[in-house]
Structures are given as structure tokens and as C-alpha cells.
Amino acid sequence: MMTSHARIDEALKRHRLERGEAAAFVDQLLGLQLDRGHYDTGIAFTRGVVERGGLEQLNRLWTSREMMPTRSELEAPGLWLARIDL
């Protein structure tokens, strides 16, 4: 895991440069563009889940499509934990 924001920023920049313009265009067409805010939201969500329920609860995220958090749950991890019956 990358723990430094500088390392994450550098990795994102390197990834964009290595992929090229064609891949970036396809991502844009498909709505797959991620920015720093998306990563920050994901980091905050995972930290919130782990703090409240532990890594085991976070791992439940990958068990089915229904376990994916909604936008509201990403902003408030406790909502996601409540929905999955923790």
C-alpha cells in the first residue's frame, strides 16, 4: 500500500503518461476518469471501515456486487457498515 500522498500523486502521473492519449480518450468516453479526489474518498472510506469494523469487514466489500458502497456510504462509512449489518 502507498501511504504517502506524494507517492500516490507521482504514481498517478506516471500511470497517465505511460498509458497515452488513446487510453485516456477511451477512459473519458466510458466515464472512467479518476482524479485525486476519488482516491482521497476511497482512502477515507477504507480507513473509516477499518477503524470501526476491522479489516475483515472491509474485505466483505469484495464478496458481491451488492456489497459495493453507494456514494453516500463512501462519504459516511458507518452507513455502509450499518447496511451490511455490522
Buried (B, 14 or more C-beta within 10 A) or exposed (E): EEEEEEEBEEEBEEEEEEEEEEEBEEBEEEEEEEEEEEBEEEBBBBEBBBEBBEEEBBEBBEEEEEEEBEEEBBBBBEBBBEEBEB
